């Protein structure tokens, strides 16, 4: 892996550990900064931050959707019935 990839992996690792709720509180702030285009370095940084927030939100939505889909598939599967004869009887 080259230096660029190492740097990107470190950035991804840091972002991965930030919870979405913390980022969500910053979404509106950076949305407003991005909407006020200036082409400055500060605007570019704001755009990157806004994009990161949106990426985390999108990643979590996809992750949650797939987790729910996989869980519902497991729940709908019927347990396999055993072909062995059971010798226990219900006694009332």
VODREN-294096 format. One record per atom (N, C-alpha, C): residue in one letter; atom name; x, y, z. Coordinates in Angstrom, 3 decimals. Layout:
<pt 'A'; 'CA'; <X; Y; Z>>
...
***
This chain:
<pt 'X'; 'N'; <0.845; -1.177; 0.000>>
<pt 'X'; 'CA'; <0.000; 0.000; 0.000>>
<pt 'X'; 'C'; <0.895; 1.247; 0.000>>
<pt 'X'; 'N'; <0.539; 2.212; -0.828>>
<pt 'X'; 'CA'; <1.366; 3.419; -0.892>>
<pt 'X'; 'C'; <0.934; 4.435; 0.170>>
<pt 'X'; 'N'; <1.670; 5.541; 0.239>>
<pt 'X'; 'CA'; <1.405; 6.561; 1.261>>
<pt 'X'; 'C'; <0.010; 7.154; 1.162>>
<pt 'X'; 'N'; <-0.463; 7.372; -0.054>>
<pt 'X'; 'CA'; <-1.796; 7.938; -0.239>>
<pt 'X'; 'C'; <-2.855; 6.984; 0.321>>
<pt 'X'; 'N'; <-2.726; 5.712; -0.019>>
<pt 'X'; 'CA'; <-3.678; 4.723; 0.499>>
<pt 'X'; 'C'; <-3.599; 4.608; 2.019>>
<pt 'X'; 'N'; <-2.399; 4.657; 2.561>>
<pt 'X'; 'CA'; <-2.244; 4.612; 4.016>>
<pt 'X'; 'C'; <-2.934; 5.803; 4.672>>
<pt 'X'; 'N'; <-2.762; 6.970; 4.080>>
<pt 'X'; 'CA'; <-3.401; 8.174; 4.616>>
<pt 'X'; 'C'; <-4.920; 8.058; 4.559>>
<pt 'X'; 'N'; <-5.429; 7.590; 3.423>>
<pt 'X'; 'CA'; <-6.876; 7.434; 3.278>>
<pt 'X'; 'C'; <-7.426; 6.397; 4.254>>
<pt 'X'; 'N'; <-6.686; 5.322; 4.464>>
<pt 'X'; 'CA'; <-7.112; 4.308; 5.433>>
<pt 'X'; 'C'; <-7.157; 4.874; 6.846>>
<pt 'X'; 'N'; <-6.193; 5.710; 7.188>>
<pt 'X'; 'CA'; <-6.192; 6.335; 8.519>>
<pt 'X'; 'C'; <-7.384; 7.277; 8.674>>
<pt 'X'; 'N'; <-7.660; 8.048; 7.636>>
<pt 'X'; 'CA'; <-8.812; 8.956; 7.668>>
<pt 'X'; 'C'; <-10.101; 8.152; 7.813>>
<pt 'X'; 'N'; <-10.225; 7.083; 7.035>>
<pt 'X'; 'CA'; <-11.430; 6.242; 7.094>>
<pt 'X'; 'C'; <-11.594; 5.627; 8.481>>
<pt 'X'; 'N'; <-10.508; 5.200; 9.073>>
<pt 'X'; 'CA'; <-10.551; 4.612; 10.419>>
<pt 'X'; 'C'; <-11.056; 5.632; 11.435>>
<pt 'X'; 'N'; <-10.591; 6.858; 11.332>>
<pt 'X'; 'CA'; <-11.032; 7.922; 12.248>>
<pt 'X'; 'C'; <-12.515; 8.206; 12.050>>
<pt 'X'; 'N'; <-12.936; 8.348; 10.796>>
<pt 'X'; 'CA'; <-14.333; 8.655; 10.491>>
<pt 'X'; 'C'; <-15.242; 7.511; 10.916>>
<pt 'X'; 'N'; <-14.791; 6.287; 10.737>>
<pt 'X'; 'CA'; <-15.566; 5.090; 11.075>>
<pt 'X'; 'C'; <-15.941; 5.074; 12.558>>
<pt 'X'; 'N'; <-15.085; 5.642; 13.400>>
<pt 'X'; 'CA'; <-15.327; 5.636; 14.835>>
<pt 'X'; 'C'; <-16.186; 6.806; 15.329>>
<pt 'X'; 'N'; <-16.549; 7.715; 14.439>>
<pt 'X'; 'CA'; <-17.409; 8.838; 14.823>>
<pt 'X'; 'C'; <-18.852; 8.403; 14.652>>
<pt 'X'; 'N'; <-19.658; 8.613; 15.702>>
<pt 'X'; 'CA'; <-21.052; 8.185; 15.582>>
<pt 'X'; 'C'; <-21.856; 9.187; 14.761>>
<pt 'X'; 'N'; <-22.877; 8.675; 14.109>>
<pt 'X'; 'CA'; <-23.679; 9.489; 13.202>>
<pt 'X'; 'C'; <-24.401; 10.614; 13.931>>
<pt 'X'; 'N'; <-24.814; 10.386; 15.164>>
<pt 'X'; 'CA'; <-25.530; 11.422; 15.918>>
<pt 'X'; 'C'; <-24.654; 12.665; 16.103>>
<pt 'X'; 'N'; <-23.389; 12.463; 16.366>>
<pt 'X'; 'CA'; <-22.469; 13.602; 16.514>>
<pt 'X'; 'C'; <-22.325; 14.356; 15.200>>
<pt 'X'; 'N'; <-22.233; 13.617; 14.115>>
<pt 'X'; 'CA'; <-22.107; 14.254; 12.803>>
<pt 'X'; 'C'; <-23.398; 14.949; 12.395>>
<pt 'X'; 'N'; <-24.534; 14.357; 12.741>>
<pt 'X'; 'CA'; <-25.831; 14.925; 12.355>>
<pt 'X'; 'C'; <-26.018; 16.323; 12.928>>
<pt 'X'; 'N'; <-25.458; 16.555; 14.095>>
<pt 'X'; 'CA'; <-25.585; 17.874; 14.708>>
<pt 'X'; 'C'; <-24.817; 18.949; 13.927>>
<pt 'X'; 'N'; <-23.893; 18.534; 13.105>>
<pt 'X'; 'CA'; <-23.102; 19.474; 12.297>>
<pt 'X'; 'C'; <-23.615; 19.626; 10.863>>
<pt 'X'; 'N'; <-24.552; 18.780; 10.474>>
<pt 'X'; 'CA'; <-25.011; 18.739; 9.087>>
<pt 'X'; 'C'; <-25.537; 20.087; 8.609>>
<pt 'X'; 'N'; <-26.429; 20.688; 9.368>>
<pt 'X'; 'CA'; <-27.045; 21.961; 8.959>>
<pt 'X'; 'C'; <-26.006; 23.083; 8.838>>
<pt 'X'; 'N'; <-25.075; 23.109; 9.784>>
<pt 'X'; 'CA'; <-24.020; 24.130; 9.774>>
<pt 'X'; 'C'; <-23.210; 24.066; 8.475>>
<pt 'X'; 'N'; <-22.793; 22.849; 8.103>>
<pt 'X'; 'CA'; <-21.956; 22.710; 6.913>>
<pt 'X'; 'C'; <-22.776; 22.793; 5.627>>
<pt 'X'; 'N'; <-24.034; 22.458; 5.693>>
<pt 'X'; 'CA'; <-24.922; 22.630; 4.537>>
<pt 'X'; 'C'; <-24.994; 24.115; 4.185>>
<pt 'X'; 'N'; <-25.167; 24.966; 5.187>>
<pt 'X'; 'CA'; <-25.235; 26.414; 4.966>>
<pt 'X'; 'C'; <-23.921; 26.948; 4.402>>
<pt 'X'; 'N'; <-22.794; 26.455; 4.931>>
<pt 'X'; 'CA'; <-21.486; 26.918; 4.427>>
<pt 'X'; 'C'; <-21.294; 26.528; 2.971>>
<pt 'X'; 'N'; <-21.721; 25.309; 2.617>>
<pt 'X'; 'CA'; <-21.566; 24.828; 1.240>>
<pt 'X'; 'C'; <-22.474; 25.608; 0.300>>
<pt 'X'; 'N'; <-23.667; 25.956; 0.754>>
<pt 'X'; 'CA'; <-24.605; 26.717; -0.077>>
<pt 'X'; 'C'; <-24.097; 28.124; -0.385>>
<pt 'X'; 'N'; <-23.236; 28.649; 0.476>>
<pt 'X'; 'CA'; <-22.674; 29.995; 0.266>>
<pt 'X'; 'C'; <-21.317; 29.867; -0.429>>
<pt 'X'; 'N'; <-21.371; 29.522; -1.703>>
<pt 'X'; 'CA'; <-20.150; 29.266; -2.464>>
<pt 'X'; 'C'; <-19.228; 30.478; -2.466>>
<pt 'X'; 'N'; <-17.952; 30.184; -2.174>>
<pt 'X'; 'CA'; <-16.952; 31.248; -2.260>>
<pt 'X'; 'C'; <-15.712; 30.790; -3.028>>
<pt 'X'; 'N'; <-15.551; 29.483; -3.176>>
<pt 'X'; 'CA'; <-14.382; 28.972; -3.882>>
<pt 'X'; 'C'; <-13.106; 29.059; -3.064>>
<pt 'X'; 'N'; <-13.211; 29.477; -1.810>>
<pt 'X'; 'CA'; <-12.039; 29.611; -0.943>>
<pt 'X'; 'C'; <-11.642; 28.244; -0.373>>
<pt 'X'; 'N'; <-10.480; 28.212; 0.243>>
<pt 'X'; 'CA'; <-10.019; 26.989; 0.893>>
<pt 'X'; 'C'; <-10.973; 26.589; 2.021>>
<pt 'X'; 'N'; <-11.509; 27.570; 2.715>>
<pt 'X'; 'CA'; <-12.464; 27.288; 3.799>>
<pt 'X'; 'C'; <-13.740; 26.663; 3.240>>
<pt 'X'; 'N'; <-14.209; 27.157; 2.099>>
<pt 'X'; 'CA'; <-15.397; 26.580; 1.474>>
<pt 'X'; 'C'; <-15.118; 25.144; 1.051>>
<pt 'X'; 'N'; <-13.940; 24.899; 0.484>>
<pt 'X'; 'CA'; <-13.576; 23.550; 0.045>>
<pt 'X'; 'C'; <-13.523; 22.588; 1.226>>
<pt 'X'; 'N'; <-12.960; 23.035; 2.352>>
<pt 'X'; 'CA'; <-12.928; 22.192; 3.554>>
<pt 'X'; 'C'; <-14.346; 21.918; 4.050>>
<pt 'X'; 'N'; <-15.182; 22.935; 4.041>>
<pt 'X'; 'CA'; <-16.576; 22.772; 4.464>>
<pt 'X'; 'C'; <-17.286; 21.759; 3.561>>
<pt 'X'; 'N'; <-16.993; 21.830; 2.270>>
<pt 'X'; 'CA'; <-17.602; 20.889; 1.326>>
<pt 'X'; 'C'; <-17.163; 19.460; 1.629>>
<pt 'X'; 'N'; <-15.897; 19.281; 1.920>>
<pt 'X'; 'CA'; <-15.386; 17.944; 2.252>>
<pt 'X'; 'C'; <-16.029; 17.435; 3.538>>
<pt 'X'; 'N'; <-16.132; 18.285; 4.545>>
<pt 'X'; 'CA'; <-16.767; 17.893; 5.806>>
<pt 'X'; 'C'; <-18.230; 17.522; 5.565>>
<pt 'X'; 'N'; <-18.934; 18.341; 4.787>>
<pt 'X'; 'CA'; <-20.336; 18.067; 4.467>>
<pt 'X'; 'C'; <-20.466; 16.728; 3.731>>
<pt 'X'; 'N'; <-19.552; 16.469; 2.824>>
<pt 'X'; 'CA'; <-19.560; 15.208; 2.075>>
<pt 'X'; 'C'; <-19.293; 14.020; 2.990>>
<pt 'X'; 'N'; <-18.378; 14.174; 3.923>>
<pt 'X'; 'CA'; <-18.085; 13.098; 4.879>>
<pt 'X'; 'C'; <-19.318; 12.784; 5.714>>
<pt 'X'; 'N'; <-19.983; 13.823; 6.193>>
<pt 'X'; 'CA'; <-21.203; 13.626; 6.993>>
<pt 'X'; 'C'; <-22.236; 12.853; 6.169>>
<pt 'X'; 'N'; <-22.426; 13.254; 4.924>>
<pt 'X'; 'CA'; <-23.391; 12.567; 4.063>>
<pt 'X'; 'C'; <-22.967; 11.136; 3.753>>
<pt 'X'; 'N'; <-21.675; 10.916; 3.590>>
<pt 'X'; 'CA'; <-21.182; 9.554; 3.334>>
<pt 'X'; 'C'; <-21.450; 8.634; 4.519>>
<pt 'X'; 'N'; <-21.214; 9.125; 5.716>>
<pt 'X'; 'CA'; <-21.459; 8.318; 6.918>>
<pt 'X'; 'C'; <-22.952; 8.017; 7.040>>
<pt 'X'; 'N'; <-23.787; 9.010; 6.793>>
<pt 'X'; 'CA'; <-25.234; 8.798; 6.862>>
<pt 'X'; 'C'; <-25.684; 7.764; 5.830>>
<pt 'X'; 'N'; <-25.167; 7.863; 4.618>>
<pt 'X'; 'CA'; <-25.516; 6.921; 3.559>>
<pt 'X'; 'C'; <-25.015; 5.523; 3.888>>
<pt 'X'; 'N'; <-23.786; 5.426; 4.361>>
<pt 'X'; 'CA'; <-23.216; 4.132; 4.739>>
<pt 'X'; 'C'; <-24.056; 3.474; 5.812>>
<pt 'X'; 'N'; <-24.460; 4.236; 6.836>>
<pt 'X'; 'CA'; <-25.262; 3.678; 7.922>>
<pt 'X'; 'C'; <-26.647; 3.257; 7.435>>
<pt 'X'; 'N'; <-27.232; 4.024; 6.537>>
<pt 'X'; 'CA'; <-28.548; 3.662; 5.995>>
<pt 'X'; 'C'; <-28.469; 2.340; 5.235>>
<pt 'X'; 'N'; <-27.448; 2.193; 4.412>>
<pt 'X'; 'CA'; <-27.259; 0.952; 3.649>>
<pt 'X'; 'C'; <-26.982; -0.212; 4.596>>
<pt 'X'; 'N'; <-26.132; 0.015; 5.580>>
<pt 'X'; 'CA'; <-25.798; -1.015; 6.557>>
<pt 'X'; 'C'; <-27.044; -1.465; 7.323>>
<pt 'X'; 'N'; <-27.808; -0.498; 7.832>>
<pt 'X'; 'CA'; <-29.017; -0.830; 8.588>>
<pt 'X'; 'C'; <-30.049; -1.547; 7.725>>
<pt 'X'; 'N'; <-30.207; -1.102; 6.498>>
<pt 'X'; 'CA'; <-31.156; -1.738; 5.582>>
<pt 'X'; 'C'; <-30.793; -3.201; 5.358>>
<pt 'X'; 'N'; <-29.517; -3.466; 5.147>>
<pt 'X'; 'CA'; <-29.082; -4.837; 4.910>>
<pt 'X'; 'C'; <-29.164; -5.697; 6.162>>
<pt 'X'; 'N'; <-28.886; -5.122; 7.307>>
<pt 'X'; 'CA'; <-29.018; -5.866; 8.560>>
<pt 'X'; 'C'; <-30.481; -6.257; 8.777>>
<pt 'X'; 'N'; <-31.393; -5.297; 8.567>>
<pt 'X'; 'CA'; <-32.823; -5.592; 8.715>>
<pt 'X'; 'C'; <-33.285; -6.642; 7.714>>
<pt 'X'; 'N'; <-32.813; -6.530; 6.487>>
<pt 'X'; 'CA'; <-33.190; -7.493; 5.453>>
<pt 'X'; 'C'; <-32.693; -8.890; 5.814>>
<pt 'X'; 'N'; <-31.451; -8.979; 6.270>>
<pt 'X'; 'CA'; <-30.891; -10.277; 6.642>>
<pt 'X'; 'C'; <-31.597; -10.859; 7.860>>
<pt 'X'; 'N'; <-31.928; -10.014; 8.825>>
<pt 'X'; 'CA'; <-32.634; -10.493; 10.016>>
<pt 'X'; 'C'; <-34.034; -10.975; 9.672>>
<pt 'X'; 'N'; <-34.723; -10.278; 8.774>>
<pt 'X'; 'CA'; <-36.076; -10.698; 8.411>>
<pt 'X'; 'C'; <-36.043; -11.996; 7.620>>
<pt 'X'; 'N'; <-35.010; -12.211; 6.829>>
<pt 'X'; 'CA'; <-34.877; -13.465; 6.088>>
<pt 'X'; 'C'; <-34.668; -14.629; 7.052>>
<pt 'X'; 'N'; <-33.898; -14.412; 8.078>>
<pt 'X'; 'CA'; <-33.653; -15.470; 9.065>>
<pt 'X'; 'C'; <-34.921; -15.809; 9.832>>
<pt 'X'; 'N'; <-35.713; -14.786; 10.159>>
<pt 'X'; 'CA'; <-36.934; -15.008; 10.931>>
<pt 'X'; 'C'; <-37.997; -15.733; 10.127>>
<pt 'X'; 'N'; <-38.023; -15.524; 8.812>>
<pt 'X'; 'CA'; <-39.060; -16.132; 7.996>>
<pt 'X'; 'C'; <-38.748; -17.580; 7.646>>
<pt 'X'; 'N'; <-37.503; -17.983; 7.798>>
<pt 'X'; 'CA'; <-37.169; -19.376; 7.524>>
<pt 'X'; 'C'; <-37.773; -20.260; 8.598>>
<pt 'X'; 'N'; <-38.402; -21.316; 8.164>>
<pt 'X'; 'CA'; <-38.988; -22.250; 9.113>>
<pt 'X'; 'C'; <-37.917; -23.217; 9.587>>
<pt 'X'; 'N'; <-37.994; -23.588; 10.851>>
<pt 'X'; 'CA'; <-37.014; -24.552; 11.336>>
<pt 'X'; 'C'; <-37.206; -25.894; 10.635>>
<pt 'X'; 'N'; <-36.097; -26.537; 10.390>>
<pt 'X'; 'CA'; <-36.167; -27.829; 9.725>>
<pt 'X'; 'C'; <-36.835; -28.834; 10.660>>
<pt 'X'; 'N'; <-37.729; -29.610; 10.078>>
<pt 'X'; 'CA'; <-38.381; -30.629; 10.892>>
<pt 'X'; 'C'; <-37.562; -31.901; 10.837>>
<pt 'X'; 'N'; <-37.456; -32.495; 11.960>>
<pt 'X'; 'CA'; <-36.681; -33.724; 12.055>>
<pt 'X'; 'C'; <-37.544; -34.889; 11.583>>
<pt 'X'; 'N'; <-36.950; -35.807; 10.859>>
<pt 'X'; 'CA'; <-37.685; -36.970; 10.380>>
<pt 'X'; 'C'; <-37.695; -38.082; 11.420>>
<pt 'X'; 'N'; <-36.985; -37.856; 12.514>>
<pt 'X'; 'CA'; <-36.981; -38.846; 13.576>>
<pt 'X'; 'C'; <-38.301; -38.802; 14.321>>
<pt 'X'; 'N'; <-38.756; -39.948; 14.764>>
<pt 'X'; 'CA'; <-40.007; -40.033; 15.514>>
<pt 'X'; 'C'; <-39.702; -39.683; 16.968>>
<pt 'X'; 'N'; <-40.496; -38.780; 17.509>>
<pt 'X'; 'CA'; <-40.314; -38.393; 18.899>>
<pt 'X'; 'C'; <-41.140; -39.323; 19.787>>
<pt 'X'; 'N'; <-40.553; -39.754; 20.887>>
<pt 'X'; 'CA'; <-41.227; -40.681; 21.782>>
<pt 'X'; 'C'; <-41.799; -39.982; 23.014>>
<pt 'X'; 'N'; <-41.664; -38.684; 23.077>>
<pt 'X'; 'CA'; <-42.235; -37.955; 24.184>>
<pt 'X'; 'C'; <-43.669; -37.575; 23.846>>
<pt 'X'; 'N'; <-44.547; -37.666; 24.832>>
<pt 'X'; 'CA'; <-45.937; -37.305; 24.632>>
<pt 'X'; 'C'; <-46.326; -36.267; 25.663>>
<pt 'X'; 'N'; <-47.198; -35.363; 25.265>>
<pt 'X'; 'CA'; <-47.701; -34.344; 26.155>>
<pt 'X'; 'C'; <-48.741; -34.994; 27.077>>
<pt 'X'; 'N'; <-48.533; -34.865; 28.365>>
<pt 'X'; 'CA'; <-49.446; -35.435; 29.342>>
<pt 'X'; 'C'; <-50.098; -34.294; 30.082>>
<pt 'X'; 'N'; <-51.442; -34.320; 30.151>>
<pt 'X'; 'CA'; <-52.169; -33.253; 30.827>>
<pt 'X'; 'C'; <-52.672; -33.714; 32.164>>
***
